[in-house]
Amino acid sequence: MTTSSAPPAATKPSEAPALPSGPFDAPIRSKDLLKDRACVFIEHEGMLYALRTTRAGKLILTK
């Protein structure tokens, strides 16, 4: 019985998600949006959302 060793499977490096095609605005930096605040309120289509920053530096968007 002959055993053949297959080469290891090729792995692709993780790719960043593609940006939407077409024109779009430059990103808004979270520091510019939050300024010195820990929370900003955003009104969107009649609903109020809170964008908060955590102690770990993450962002949380809640309704």
C-alpha positions in Angstrom: 0.0 0.0 0.0 1.4 3.3 -1.0 0.7 6.5 1.0 0.9 9.8 -0.7 1.3 13.0 1.3 -0.7 15.8 -0.1 0.7 19.3 0.3 -0.9 21.4 3.1 -4.0 23.2 2.1 -3.3 26.8 1.0 -4.5 29.3 3.4 -5.6 32.8 2.4 -4.7 35.7 4.7 -7.7 37.3 6.2 -8.9 40.1 4.0 -10.5 43.3 5.1 -14.1 43.7 4.0 -14.5 45.4 0.6 -15.6 49.0 0.7 -18.8 49.8 -1.1 -18.3 50.8 -4.7 -19.1 54.3 -5.8 -18.4 57.7 -4.2 -18.4 57.9 -0.4 -17.3 60.4 2.2 -14.1 60.0 4.1 -14.5 58.3 7.5 -15.3 60.4 10.6 -12.8 59.8 13.4 -14.5 58.7 16.6 -12.4 61.3 18.5 -13.8 64.0 16.3 -17.4 62.7 16.9 -17.2 62.1 20.6 -14.8 65.1 21.5 -14.3 64.8 25.3 -17.6 63.0 25.9 -18.2 59.3 26.7 -21.5 59.3 24.9 -23.2 61.1 22.0 -26.9 60.8 21.0 -27.7 60.3 17.4 -31.2 60.8 15.9 -31.8 58.6 12.9 -35.2 58.4 11.2 -37.1 59.4 14.3 -35.2 57.0 16.6 -32.7 58.1 19.2 -29.5 56.1 19.6 -26.6 56.4 22.1 -23.0 55.9 20.9 -20.8 55.2 23.9 -17.2 54.5 24.3 -16.1 51.9 26.9 -13.1 51.9 29.2 -11.5 49.4 26.9 -11.8 51.8 24.0 -14.6 50.0 22.2 -17.7 51.6 20.7 -21.3 50.5 21.6 -24.4 51.8 19.7 -27.7 51.2 21.6 -31.3 52.2 20.8 
